[in-house]
Amino acid sequence: MDEGPKLLNVVDVEATCWDGEPPPGEVNEIIEIGLTVVDLVRGERLAKHRLLVRPERSRVSAFCTELTGLTQEEVDGGLSFAEACRWLAKEQAAGARPWASWGDYDRHQFTRQCGATGVACPFGSRHTNAKAVFTEANGLRKRPGMAQALTLAGLPLEGRHHSGADDSWNIAALILTDGMLHRVRSVAPPPGREELRDKPPTG
């Protein structure tokens, strides 16, 4: 019986940020969700998605634009946070598939923002901290940033750093290296029938 591919969602988010403390009344909010789908059986990156998300309690600062390339005008045309979470759950089986991010920031940001807005978190509990796994796999004393990890692995940085979509694509490349892939597979559930959707609603 064909059980289908074992898929992993690799996630990287960008959020509103400031050079120092946020303005009064503003909080960090997700403004971009990058997601790369990985076939853990074949060891391939299958698709890259980019969702722009409209912030409701903050604005994109000049510092944030310099870092991420995103402007307030761009994200004003994005999805609401609730719509983005529903898309992840429905179109990318986010609750069923295992997922990974570079460090725990992305997981914590979703947890905080979902709690603050009353939106159901789209992701399941099978999360891999790819930064921790890379550190262990390579016998490092300190956990490297993603760009440094790419250099250590002899991989190019594809696209723009601090673009959620490009960062998720690069993190996926790190996950597919020999030292990491079997470790990530160990936290993934058994293969199931998961349909890959490859057309995000925006971006």
CYANA upper distance limits for C-alpha pairs under 8 A (distance plus 0.5 A):
  3 GLU  CA    191 PRO  CA      6.65
  3 GLU  CA    192 GLY  CA      6.02
  3 GLU  CA    193 ARG  CA      6.32
  4 GLY  CA    191 PRO  CA      7.19
  4 GLY  CA    192 GLY  CA      6.62
  4 GLY  CA    193 ARG  CA      5.82
  4 GLY  CA    194 GLU  CA      7.31
  5 PRO  CA     39 ASP  CA      6.64
  5 PRO  CA     40 LEU  CA      8.03
  5 PRO  CA     41 VAL  CA      7.09
  5 PRO  CA    191 PRO  CA      6.90
  5 PRO  CA    192 GLY  CA      7.77
  5 PRO  CA    193 ARG  CA      7.98
  5 PRO  CA    194 GLU  CA      7.77
  6 LYS  CA     39 ASP  CA      6.22
  6 LYS  CA     40 LEU  CA      6.10
  6 LYS  CA     41 VAL  CA      6.56
  6 LYS  CA    190 PRO  CA      7.89
  6 LYS  CA    191 PRO  CA      5.28
  6 LYS  CA    192 GLY  CA      7.29
  6 LYS  CA    194 GLU  CA      8.37
  7 LEU  CA     37 VAL  CA      7.07
  7 LEU  CA     38 VAL  CA      6.03
  7 LEU  CA     39 ASP  CA      5.30
  7 LEU  CA     40 LEU  CA      6.49
  7 LEU  CA     97 ARG  CA      6.93
  7 LEU  CA     98 PRO  CA      7.96
  7 LEU  CA    191 PRO  CA      8.41
  7 LEU  CA    194 GLU  CA      8.04
  8 LEU  CA     37 VAL  CA      6.25
  8 LEU  CA     38 VAL  CA      5.54
  8 LEU  CA     39 ASP  CA      7.00
  8 LEU  CA     40 LEU  CA      7.25
  8 LEU  CA     97 ARG  CA      6.46
  8 LEU  CA     98 PRO  CA      5.84
  8 LEU  CA     99 TRP  CA      5.90
  8 LEU  CA    100 ALA  CA      7.92
  8 LEU  CA    188 ALA  CA      8.25
  9 ASN  CA     35 LEU  CA      6.87
  9 ASN  CA     36 THR  CA      6.43
  9 ASN  CA     37 VAL  CA      5.38
  9 ASN  CA     38 VAL  CA      6.95
  9 ASN  CA     92 GLN  CA      8.39
  9 ASN  CA     94 ALA  CA      7.77
  9 ASN  CA     97 ARG  CA      7.27
  9 ASN  CA     98 PRO  CA      6.95
  9 ASN  CA     99 TRP  CA      5.03
  9 ASN  CA    100 ALA  CA      6.88
 10 VAL  CA     35 LEU  CA      5.96
 10 VAL  CA     36 THR  CA      5.58
 10 VAL  CA     37 VAL  CA      6.75
 10 VAL  CA     38 VAL  CA      7.81
 10 VAL  CA     99 TRP  CA      6.10
 10 VAL  CA    100 ALA  CA      5.32
 10 VAL  CA    101 SER  CA      6.33
 10 VAL  CA    168 SER  CA      6.26
 10 VAL  CA    169 TRP  CA      8.26
 10 VAL  CA    171 ILE  CA      7.72
 10 VAL  CA    172 ALA  CA      6.73
 11 VAL  CA     33 ILE  CA      7.57
 11 VAL  CA     34 GLY  CA      6.16
 11 VAL  CA     35 LEU  CA      5.14
 11 VAL  CA     36 THR  CA      7.19
 11 VAL  CA     99 TRP  CA      7.60
 11 VAL  CA    100 ALA  CA      6.63
 11 VAL  CA    101 SER  CA      5.73
 11 VAL  CA    106 ASP  CA      8.03
 11 VAL  CA    164 GLY  CA      8.33
 11 VAL  CA    168 SER  CA      6.01
 12 ASP  CA     33 ILE  CA      6.55
 12 ASP  CA     34 GLY  CA      5.57
 12 ASP  CA     35 LEU  CA      7.05
 12 ASP  CA    101 SER  CA      6.59
 12 ASP  CA    102 TRP  CA      7.92
 12 ASP  CA    106 ASP  CA      6.92
 12 ASP  CA    164 GLY  CA      5.49
 12 ASP  CA    165 ALA  CA      7.49
 12 ASP  CA    167 ASP  CA      6.84
 12 ASP  CA    168 SER  CA      5.69
 13 VAL  CA     30 ILE  CA      7.01
 13 VAL  CA     31 ILE  CA      8.00
 13 VAL  CA     32 GLU  CA      6.02
 13 VAL  CA     33 ILE  CA      5.08
 13 VAL  CA     34 GLY  CA      6.49
 13 VAL  CA    106 ASP  CA      6.58
 13 VAL  CA    164 GLY  CA      5.66
 14 GLU  CA     30 ILE  CA      6.29
 14 GLU  CA     31 ILE  CA      6.29
 14 GLU  CA     32 GLU  CA      5.57
 14 GLU  CA     33 ILE  CA      7.17
 14 GLU  CA     68 THR  CA      7.77
 14 GLU  CA    162 HIS  CA      7.56
 14 GLU  CA    163 SER  CA      7.69
 14 GLU  CA    164 GLY  CA      6.34
 15 ALA  CA     28 ASN  CA      6.42
 15 ALA  CA     29 GLU  CA      5.55
 15 ALA  CA     30 ILE  CA      4.58
 15 ALA  CA     31 ILE  CA      5.60
 15 ALA  CA     32 GLU  CA      7.33
 16 THR  CA     27 VAL  CA      8.21
 16 THR  CA     28 ASN  CA      5.59
 16 THR  CA     29 GLU  CA      5.90
 16 THR  CA     30 ILE  CA      7.01
 16 THR  CA     31 ILE  CA      7.07
 16 THR  CA     58 SER  CA      7.46
 16 THR  CA     59 ARG  CA      7.27
 16 THR  CA     60 VAL  CA      6.11
 16 THR  CA     61 SER  CA      7.79
 16 THR  CA     64 CYS  CA      6.81
 17 CYS  CA     22 PRO  CA      7.70
 17 CYS  CA     28 ASN  CA      6.71
 17 CYS  CA     60 VAL  CA      7.76
 17 CYS  CA     61 SER  CA      7.35
 17 CYS  CA     63 PHE  CA      7.73
 17 CYS  CA     64 CYS  CA      5.93
 18 TRP  CA     22 PRO  CA      6.36
 18 TRP  CA     61 SER  CA      6.75
 18 TRP  CA     63 PHE  CA      6.30
 18 TRP  CA     64 CYS  CA      6.76
 19 ASP  CA     63 PHE  CA      6.59
 22 PRO  CA     26 GLU  CA      6.49
 22 PRO  CA     27 VAL  CA      7.21
 25 GLY  CA     57 ARG  CA      7.99
 25 GLY  CA     58 SER  CA      8.41
 26 GLU  CA     57 ARG  CA      6.05
 26 GLU  CA     58 SER  CA      5.26
 26 GLU  CA     59 ARG  CA      8.27
 27 VAL  CA     57 ARG  CA      6.88
 27 VAL  CA     58 SER  CA      6.46
 28 ASN  CA     58 SER  CA      7.56
 29 GLU  CA     55 PRO  CA      6.49
 29 GLU  CA     56 GLU  CA      8.45
 29 GLU  CA     57 ARG  CA      7.94
 29 GLU  CA     58 SER  CA      7.45
 29 GLU  CA    113 GLN  CA      7.58
 30 ILE  CA     53 VAL  CA      7.01
 30 ILE  CA     55 PRO  CA      7.41
 30 ILE  CA     81 PHE  CA      8.18
 30 ILE  CA    109 GLN  CA      8.24
 31 ILE  CA     52 LEU  CA      6.22
 31 ILE  CA     53 VAL  CA      4.92
 31 ILE  CA     54 ARG  CA      6.54
 31 ILE  CA     55 PRO  CA      6.77
 31 ILE  CA     75 VAL  CA      6.95
 32 GLU  CA     50 ARG  CA      7.52
 32 GLU  CA     51 LEU  CA      6.09
 32 GLU  CA     52 LEU  CA      5.05
 32 GLU  CA     53 VAL  CA      6.05
 32 GLU  CA    163 SER  CA      8.49
 32 GLU  CA    164 GLY  CA      6.58
 33 ILE  CA     50 ARG  CA      6.39
 33 ILE  CA     51 LEU  CA      5.57
 33 ILE  CA     52 LEU  CA      7.03
 33 ILE  CA     53 VAL  CA      7.99
 33 ILE  CA    164 GLY  CA      6.20
 33 ILE  CA    165 ALA  CA      7.39
 34 GLY  CA     48 LYS  CA      7.92
 34 GLY  CA     49 HIS  CA      6.26
 34 GLY  CA     50 ARG  CA      5.29
 34 GLY  CA     51 LEU  CA      6.99
 34 GLY  CA    163 SER  CA      8.15
 34 GLY  CA    164 GLY  CA      4.74
 34 GLY  CA    165 ALA  CA      4.21
 34 GLY  CA    166 ASP  CA      7.70
 34 GLY  CA    167 ASP  CA      7.83
 34 GLY  CA    168 SER  CA      6.22
 35 LEU  CA     48 LYS  CA      6.33
 35 LEU  CA     49 HIS  CA      5.58
 35 LEU  CA     50 ARG  CA      7.07
 35 LEU  CA    164 GLY  CA      8.13
 35 LEU  CA    165 ALA  CA      6.52
 35 LEU  CA    168 SER  CA      6.22
 35 LEU  CA    169 TRP  CA      8.06
 36 THR  CA     45 ARG  CA      7.46
 36 THR  CA     46 LEU  CA      7.79
 36 THR  CA     47 ALA  CA      6.10
 36 THR  CA     48 LYS  CA      4.90
 36 THR  CA     49 HIS  CA      6.72
 36 THR  CA    165 ALA  CA      7.83
 36 THR  CA    168 SER  CA      6.14
 36 THR  CA    169 TRP  CA      6.10
 36 THR  CA    172 ALA  CA      7.34
 37 VAL  CA     45 ARG  CA      6.53
 37 VAL  CA     46 LEU  CA      5.96
 37 VAL  CA     47 ALA  CA      5.82
 37 VAL  CA     48 LYS  CA      7.08
 38 VAL  CA     43 GLY  CA      7.64
 38 VAL  CA     44 GLU  CA      6.23
 38 VAL  CA     45 ARG  CA      5.01
 38 VAL  CA     46 LEU  CA      6.12
 38 VAL  CA     47 ALA  CA      8.06
 38 VAL  CA    172 ALA  CA      7.45
 39 ASP  CA     43 GLY  CA      6.08
 39 ASP  CA     44 GLU  CA      5.75
 39 ASP  CA     45 ARG  CA      6.83
 39 ASP  CA     46 LEU  CA      7.20
 40 LEU  CA     44 GLU  CA      7.46
 40 LEU  CA    181 LEU  CA      8.05
 40 LEU  CA    185 ARG  CA      7.20
 43 GLY  CA    176 LEU  CA      6.53
 43 GLY  CA    181 LEU  CA      8.39
 44 GLU  CA    176 LEU  CA      7.94
 45 ARG  CA    169 TRP  CA      8.28
 45 ARG  CA    172 ALA  CA      7.43
 45 ARG  CA    173 ALA  CA      8.11
 47 ALA  CA    198 ASP  CA      6.90
 48 LYS  CA    165 ALA  CA      7.08
 48 LYS  CA    168 SER  CA      8.39
 48 LYS  CA    169 TRP  CA      7.18
 48 LYS  CA    198 ASP  CA      8.43
 49 HIS  CA    165 ALA  CA      6.66
 49 HIS  CA    198 ASP  CA      8.13
 49 HIS  CA    199 LYS  CA      8.24
 49 HIS  CA    200 PRO  CA      6.77
 49 HIS  CA    203 GLY  CA      8.18
 50 ARG  CA    164 GLY  CA      7.70
 50 ARG  CA    165 ALA  CA      5.73
 50 ARG  CA    200 PRO  CA      7.69
 50 ARG  CA    202 THR  CA      7.70
 50 ARG  CA    203 GLY  CA      5.88
 51 LEU  CA     78 GLY  CA      7.81
 51 LEU  CA     79 LEU  CA      7.99
 51 LEU  CA     84 ALA  CA      7.64
 51 LEU  CA    200 PRO  CA      7.70
 51 LEU  CA    201 PRO  CA      8.13
 51 LEU  CA    202 THR  CA      6.43
 51 LEU  CA    203 GLY  CA      6.32
 52 LEU  CA     74 GLU  CA      8.32
 52 LEU  CA     75 VAL  CA      6.26
 52 LEU  CA     77 GLY  CA      8.21
 52 LEU  CA     78 GLY  CA      5.13
 52 LEU  CA     79 LEU  CA      6.74
 52 LEU  CA    202 THR  CA      7.53
 52 LEU  CA    203 GLY  CA      7.20
 53 VAL  CA     75 VAL  CA      6.33
 53 VAL  CA     76 ASP  CA      8.25
 53 VAL  CA     77 GLY  CA      8.50
 53 VAL  CA     78 GLY  CA      5.16
 53 VAL  CA     79 LEU  CA      5.28
 53 VAL  CA     80 SER  CA      6.14
 53 VAL  CA     81 PHE  CA      6.39
 53 VAL  CA     84 ALA  CA      7.47
 54 ARG  CA     75 VAL  CA      5.54
 54 ARG  CA     76 ASP  CA      5.72
 54 ARG  CA     77 GLY  CA      7.38
 54 ARG  CA     78 GLY  CA      5.56
 54 ARG  CA     79 LEU  CA      6.18
 54 ARG  CA     80 SER  CA      5.76
 54 ARG  CA     81 PHE  CA      7.29
 55 PRO  CA     59 ARG  CA      7.31
 55 PRO  CA     75 VAL  CA      7.92
 55 PRO  CA     76 ASP  CA      8.13
 55 PRO  CA     80 SER  CA      7.90
 55 PRO  CA     81 PHE  CA      8.05
 59 ARG  CA     72 GLN  CA      7.09
 60 VAL  CA     64 CYS  CA      6.48
 60 VAL  CA     65 THR  CA      7.26
 60 VAL  CA     70 LEU  CA      8.24
 60 VAL  CA     71 THR  CA      6.73
 60 VAL  CA     72 GLN  CA      5.66
 61 SER  CA     65 THR  CA      6.81
 61 SER  CA     72 GLN  CA      8.47
 62 ALA  CA     66 GLU  CA      6.72
 63 PHE  CA     67 LEU  CA      6.78
 64 CYS  CA     68 THR  CA      6.45
 64 CYS  CA     69 GLY  CA      8.02
 64 CYS  CA     70 LEU  CA      7.78
 65 THR  CA     69 GLY  CA      5.21
 65 THR  CA     70 LEU  CA      5.42
 65 THR  CA     71 THR  CA      6.05
 66 GLU  CA     70 LEU  CA      8.37
 67 LEU  CA    162 HIS  CA      7.09
 68 THR  CA    161 HIS  CA      8.29
 68 THR  CA    162 HIS  CA      5.62
 68 THR  CA    163 SER  CA      6.27
 69 GLY  CA    163 SER  CA      8.00
 70 LEU  CA     74 GLU  CA      7.03
 70 LEU  CA     75 VAL  CA      7.73
 71 THR  CA     75 VAL  CA      7.03
 72 GLN  CA     76 ASP  CA      6.51
 73 GLU  CA     77 GLY  CA      7.44
 74 GLU  CA     78 GLY  CA      7.58
 78 GLY  CA    202 THR  CA      7.75
 79 LEU  CA     83 GLU  CA      6.35
 79 LEU  CA     84 ALA  CA      6.46
 79 LEU  CA    202 THR  CA      8.46
 80 SER  CA     84 ALA  CA      6.75
 81 PHE  CA     85 CYS  CA      6.75
 82 ALA  CA     86 ARG  CA      6.74
 82 ALA  CA    119 VAL  CA      6.47
 83 GLU  CA     87 TRP  CA      6.70
 84 ALA  CA     88 LEU  CA      6.79
 85 CYS  CA     89 ALA  CA      6.75
 85 CYS  CA    119 VAL  CA      8.29
 85 CYS  CA    120 ALA  CA      8.11
 85 CYS  CA    121 CYS  CA      7.45
 85 CYS  CA    122 PRO  CA      6.00
 86 ARG  CA     90 LYS  CA      6.50
 86 ARG  CA    122 PRO  CA      7.42
 87 TRP  CA     91 GLU  CA      5.94
 87 TRP  CA     92 GLN  CA      7.73
 88 LEU  CA     92 GLN  CA      5.59
 88 LEU  CA     93 ALA  CA      7.09
 88 LEU  CA     94 ALA  CA      6.06
 88 LEU  CA    122 PRO  CA      6.80
 89 ALA  CA     93 ALA  CA      5.50
 89 ALA  CA     94 ALA  CA      5.24
 89 ALA  CA     95 GLY  CA      6.49
 89 ALA  CA    122 PRO  CA      5.59
 89 ALA  CA    123 PHE  CA      7.78
 90 LYS  CA     94 ALA  CA      8.03
 91 GLU  CA    196 LEU  CA      8.17
 91 GLU  CA    197 ARG  CA      6.33
 92 GLN  CA    195 GLU  CA      8.40
 92 GLN  CA    196 LEU  CA      7.24
 92 GLN  CA    197 ARG  CA      6.97
 93 ALA  CA     97 ARG  CA      6.49
 93 ALA  CA    194 GLU  CA      7.83
 94 ALA  CA     98 PRO  CA      8.09
 94 ALA  CA     99 TRP  CA      8.15
 94 ALA  CA    122 PRO  CA      6.19
 94 ALA  CA    123 PHE  CA      5.38
 94 ALA  CA    124 GLY  CA      7.14
 95 GLY  CA    122 PRO  CA      6.07
 95 GLY  CA    123 PHE  CA      4.94
 95 GLY  CA    124 GLY  CA      4.81
 96 ALA  CA    123 PHE  CA      8.10
 96 ALA  CA    124 GLY  CA      6.65
 97 ARG  CA    124 GLY  CA      7.71
 97 ARG  CA    126 ARG  CA      8.26
 97 ARG  CA    188 ALA  CA      8.24
 97 ARG  CA    189 PRO  CA      8.18
 98 PRO  CA    124 GLY  CA      7.45
 98 PRO  CA    125 SER  CA      8.13
 98 PRO  CA    126 ARG  CA      5.42
 98 PRO  CA    127 HIS  CA      6.52
 98 PRO  CA    128 THR  CA      8.39
 98 PRO  CA    187 VAL  CA      8.10
 98 PRO  CA    188 ALA  CA      6.01
 98 PRO  CA    189 PRO  CA      7.56
 99 TRP  CA    123 PHE  CA      8.16
 99 TRP  CA    124 GLY  CA      8.37
 99 TRP  CA    126 ARG  CA      6.90
 99 TRP  CA    127 HIS  CA      5.52
 99 TRP  CA    128 THR  CA      6.85
100 ALA  CA    127 HIS  CA      5.87
100 ALA  CA    128 THR  CA      5.04
100 ALA  CA    129 ASN  CA      6.50
100 ALA  CA    130 ALA  CA      6.75
101 SER  CA    106 ASP  CA      7.10
101 SER  CA    107 ARG  CA      8.12
101 SER  CA    127 HIS  CA      8.32
101 SER  CA    128 THR  CA      7.14
101 SER  CA    129 ASN  CA      6.20
101 SER  CA    130 ALA  CA      6.28
101 SER  CA    131 LYS  CA      8.26
101 SER  CA    168 SER  CA      8.20
101 SER  CA    171 ILE  CA      7.94
102 TRP  CA    106 ASP  CA      8.37
102 TRP  CA    129 ASN  CA      6.38
102 TRP  CA    130 ALA  CA      5.48
102 TRP  CA    131 LYS  CA      5.46
102 TRP  CA    146 MET  CA      7.53
102 TRP  CA    171 ILE  CA      7.35
103 GLY  CA    129 ASN  CA      5.53
103 GLY  CA    130 ALA  CA      6.77
103 GLY  CA    131 LYS  CA      5.65
103 GLY  CA    132 ALA  CA      7.40
104 ASP  CA    108 HIS  CA      6.67
104 ASP  CA    129 ASN  CA      6.62
105 TYR  CA    109 GLN  CA      6.47
106 ASP  CA    110 PHE  CA      6.81
107 ARG  CA    111 THR  CA      6.78
108 HIS  CA    112 ARG  CA      6.56
109 GLN  CA    113 GLN  CA      6.49
110 PHE  CA    114 CYS  CA      6.30
110 PHE  CA    121 CYS  CA      7.40
111 THR  CA    115 GLY  CA      6.56
111 THR  CA    121 CYS  CA      7.35
112 ARG  CA    116 ALA  CA      6.63
113 GLN  CA    117 THR  CA      6.58
113 GLN  CA    119 VAL  CA      8.50
114 CYS  CA    118 GLY  CA      6.10
114 CYS  CA    119 VAL  CA      5.28
114 CYS  CA    120 ALA  CA      6.67
114 CYS  CA    121 CYS  CA      6.32
115 GLY  CA    119 VAL  CA      7.39
126 ARG  CA    187 VAL  CA      7.16
126 ARG  CA    188 ALA  CA      7.40
127 HIS  CA    187 VAL  CA      8.36
128 THR  CA    133 VAL  CA      8.33
128 THR  CA    184 VAL  CA      7.39
128 THR  CA    187 VAL  CA      7.90
129 ASN  CA    133 VAL  CA      6.95
130 ALA  CA    134 PHE  CA      6.48
130 ALA  CA    171 ILE  CA      8.29
130 ALA  CA    175 ILE  CA      7.52
131 LYS  CA    135 THR  CA      6.68
131 LYS  CA    143 ARG  CA      6.90
131 LYS  CA    144 PRO  CA      7.57
131 LYS  CA    145 GLY  CA      8.14
131 LYS  CA    146 MET  CA      8.17
132 ALA  CA    136 GLU  CA      6.78
132 ALA  CA    143 ARG  CA      7.14
133 VAL  CA    137 ALA  CA      6.47
133 VAL  CA    180 MET  CA      7.17
133 VAL  CA    183 ARG  CA      7.87
133 VAL  CA    184 VAL  CA      8.45
134 PHE  CA    138 ASN  CA      6.58
134 PHE  CA    149 ALA  CA      8.37
134 PHE  CA    174 LEU  CA      8.45
134 PHE  CA    179 GLY  CA      8.15
134 PHE  CA    180 MET  CA      6.82
135 THR  CA    139 GLY  CA      6.51
135 THR  CA    140 LEU  CA      5.60
135 THR  CA    141 ARG  CA      7.82
135 THR  CA    142 LYS  CA      7.55
135 THR  CA    143 ARG  CA      6.04
135 THR  CA    144 PRO  CA      7.81
136 GLU  CA    140 LEU  CA      6.96
137 ALA  CA    179 GLY  CA      5.96
137 ALA  CA    180 MET  CA      6.78
138 ASN  CA    179 GLY  CA      7.75
144 PRO  CA    148 GLN  CA      6.34
144 PRO  CA    149 ALA  CA      6.31
145 GLY  CA    149 ALA  CA      6.64
146 MET  CA    150 LEU  CA      6.78
146 MET  CA    171 ILE  CA      7.55
147 ALA  CA    151 THR  CA      7.01
147 ALA  CA    157 LEU  CA      7.27
147 ALA  CA    161 HIS  CA      8.25
148 GLN  CA    152 LEU  CA      6.75
149 ALA  CA    153 ALA  CA      6.57
149 ALA  CA    174 LEU  CA      8.28
150 LEU  CA    154 GLY  CA      6.56
150 LEU  CA    155 LEU  CA      5.44
150 LEU  CA    156 PRO  CA      6.89
150 LEU  CA    157 LEU  CA      7.13
150 LEU  CA    170 ASN  CA      8.34
150 LEU  CA    174 LEU  CA      7.42
151 THR  CA    155 LEU  CA      6.45
151 THR  CA    156 PRO  CA      7.65
153 ALA  CA    174 LEU  CA      7.96
153 ALA  CA    177 THR  CA      8.47
155 LEU  CA    173 ALA  CA      8.49
157 LEU  CA    161 HIS  CA      8.10
157 LEU  CA    170 ASN  CA      7.02
158 GLU  CA    166 ASP  CA      7.18
158 GLU  CA    169 TRP  CA      8.31
158 GLU  CA    170 ASN  CA      7.01
159 GLY  CA    163 SER  CA      8.41
159 GLY  CA    166 ASP  CA      6.01
159 GLY  CA    167 ASP  CA      8.48
160 ARG  CA    166 ASP  CA      6.65
160 ARG  CA    167 ASP  CA      8.05
161 HIS  CA    166 ASP  CA      7.40
161 HIS  CA    167 ASP  CA      6.66
162 HIS  CA    166 ASP  CA      8.15
162 HIS  CA    167 ASP  CA      6.90
163 SER  CA    167 ASP  CA      6.33
164 GLY  CA    168 SER  CA      6.56
165 ALA  CA    169 TRP  CA      6.86
166 ASP  CA    170 ASN  CA      6.78
167 ASP  CA    171 ILE  CA      6.54
168 SER  CA    172 ALA  CA      6.59
169 TRP  CA    173 ALA  CA      6.98
170 ASN  CA    174 LEU  CA      7.03
171 ILE  CA    175 ILE  CA      6.78
172 ALA  CA    176 LEU  CA      6.81
173 ALA  CA    177 THR  CA      7.30
174 LEU  CA    180 MET  CA      7.93
175 ILE  CA    180 MET  CA      5.93
175 ILE  CA    181 LEU  CA      6.10
175 ILE  CA    184 VAL  CA      7.84
176 LEU  CA    180 MET  CA      6.99
176 LEU  CA    181 LEU  CA      5.63
177 THR  CA    181 LEU  CA      6.50
178 ASP  CA    182 HIS  CA      7.95
179 GLY  CA    183 ARG  CA      8.17
180 MET  CA    184 VAL  CA      6.77
181 LEU  CA    185 ARG  CA      6.65
182 HIS  CA    186 SER  CA      6.83
183 ARG  CA    187 VAL  CA      7.80
184 VAL  CA    188 ALA  CA      7.30
